[in-house]
Amino acid sequence: MRSIQDLTTALRQIFKYLSVPSDDERAAAYLEQAGDLIDLEMRVREIDRGRMRGAS
């Protein structure tokens, strides 16, 4: 039974890496890479501008 659970977990991870991330997932990953508060602020503003351009 344990091996089936391990196989299921491994398959979920593989499919997660193969799937295309959503815009929100990409934005979250981008924000997580910020080095400090100033960098975070700039990244948030950049994401907001990108979304505003896409909505227009």
ChimeraX commands (.cxc) that place a marker at each C-alpha (Angstrom):
marker #1 position 0.00,0.00,0.00 radius 0.5
marker #1 position 2.84,2.37,0.79 radius 0.5
marker #1 position 4.31,2.01,-2.69 radius 0.5
marker #1 position 1.02,3.04,-4.31 radius 0.5
marker #1 position 0.94,6.21,-2.22 radius 0.5
marker #1 position 4.55,6.97,-3.14 radius 0.5
marker #1 position 3.77,6.42,-6.82 radius 0.5
marker #1 position 0.73,8.69,-6.60 radius 0.5
marker #1 position 2.76,11.42,-4.92 radius 0.5
marker #1 position 5.50,11.14,-7.54 radius 0.5
marker #1 position 2.99,11.31,-10.40 radius 0.5
marker #1 position 1.34,14.42,-8.90 radius 0.5
marker #1 position 4.72,16.14,-8.69 radius 0.5
marker #1 position 5.54,15.21,-12.29 radius 0.5
marker #1 position 2.21,16.56,-13.56 radius 0.5
marker #1 position 2.67,19.70,-11.47 radius 0.5
marker #1 position 6.04,20.38,-13.14 radius 0.5
marker #1 position 4.65,19.62,-16.60 radius 0.5
marker #1 position 1.60,21.84,-16.29 radius 0.5
marker #1 position 1.66,25.46,-17.41 radius 0.5
marker #1 position 1.45,27.76,-14.38 radius 0.5
marker #1 position -1.39,30.24,-14.21 radius 0.5
marker #1 position -0.76,33.98,-14.20 radius 0.5
marker #1 position -1.31,34.08,-10.45 radius 0.5
marker #1 position 1.17,31.23,-9.86 radius 0.5
marker #1 position 3.80,32.95,-12.01 radius 0.5
marker #1 position 3.22,36.25,-10.19 radius 0.5
marker #1 position 3.55,34.55,-6.80 radius 0.5
marker #1 position 6.78,32.84,-7.83 radius 0.5
marker #1 position 8.13,36.16,-9.14 radius 0.5
marker #1 position 7.30,37.90,-5.85 radius 0.5
marker #1 position 8.92,35.13,-3.80 radius 0.5
marker #1 position 12.23,35.90,-5.53 radius 0.5
marker #1 position 12.32,39.46,-4.18 radius 0.5
marker #1 position 15.47,40.13,-2.19 radius 0.5
marker #1 position 14.20,42.96,0.03 radius 0.5
marker #1 position 11.18,45.20,0.57 radius 0.5
marker #1 position 12.17,47.67,-2.13 radius 0.5
marker #1 position 12.58,44.88,-4.67 radius 0.5
marker #1 position 9.24,43.43,-3.57 radius 0.5
marker #1 position 7.52,46.81,-4.01 radius 0.5
marker #1 position 8.96,47.20,-7.51 radius 0.5
marker #1 position 7.90,43.69,-8.47 radius 0.5
marker #1 position 4.34,44.25,-7.19 radius 0.5
marker #1 position 4.09,47.47,-9.21 radius 0.5
marker #1 position 5.45,45.72,-12.30 radius 0.5
marker #1 position 2.85,42.96,-11.98 radius 0.5
marker #1 position 0.06,45.51,-11.47 radius 0.5
marker #1 position 1.10,47.44,-14.59 radius 0.5
marker #1 position 1.22,44.22,-16.61 radius 0.5
marker #1 position -2.28,43.26,-15.53 radius 0.5
marker #1 position -3.62,46.71,-16.27 radius 0.5
marker #1 position -2.16,46.59,-19.78 radius 0.5
marker #1 position -3.64,43.12,-20.33 radius 0.5
marker #1 position -7.09,44.25,-19.15 radius 0.5
marker #1 position -7.24,47.22,-21.50 radius 0.5
marker link #1:1,2 radius 0.2
marker link #1:2,3 radius 0.2
marker link #1:3,4 radius 0.2
marker link #1:4,5 radius 0.2
marker link #1:5,6 radius 0.2
marker link #1:6,7 radius 0.2
marker link #1:7,8 radius 0.2
marker link #1:8,9 radius 0.2
marker link #1:9,10 radius 0.2
marker link #1:10,11 radius 0.2
marker link #1:11,12 radius 0.2
marker link #1:12,13 radius 0.2
marker link #1:13,14 radius 0.2
marker link #1:14,15 radius 0.2
marker link #1:15,16 radius 0.2
marker link #1:16,17 radius 0.2
marker link #1:17,18 radius 0.2
marker link #1:18,19 radius 0.2
marker link #1:19,20 radius 0.2
marker link #1:20,21 radius 0.2
marker link #1:21,22 radius 0.2
marker link #1:22,23 radius 0.2
marker link #1:23,24 radius 0.2
marker link #1:24,25 radius 0.2
marker link #1:25,26 radius 0.2
marker link #1:26,27 radius 0.2
marker link #1:27,28 radius 0.2
marker link #1:28,29 radius 0.2
marker link #1:29,30 radius 0.2
marker link #1:30,31 radius 0.2
marker link #1:31,32 radius 0.2
marker link #1:32,33 radius 0.2
marker link #1:33,34 radius 0.2
marker link #1:34,35 radius 0.2
marker link #1:35,36 radius 0.2
marker link #1:36,37 radius 0.2
marker link #1:37,38 radius 0.2
marker link #1:38,39 radius 0.2
marker link #1:39,40 radius 0.2
marker link #1:40,41 radius 0.2
marker link #1:41,42 radius 0.2
marker link #1:42,43 radius 0.2
marker link #1:43,44 radius 0.2
marker link #1:44,45 radius 0.2
marker link #1:45,46 radius 0.2
marker link #1:46,47 radius 0.2
marker link #1:47,48 radius 0.2
marker link #1:48,49 radius 0.2
marker link #1:49,50 radius 0.2
marker link #1:50,51 radius 0.2
marker link #1:51,52 radius 0.2
marker link #1:52,53 radius 0.2
marker link #1:53,54 radius 0.2
marker link #1:54,55 radius 0.2
marker link #1:55,56 radius 0.2
view
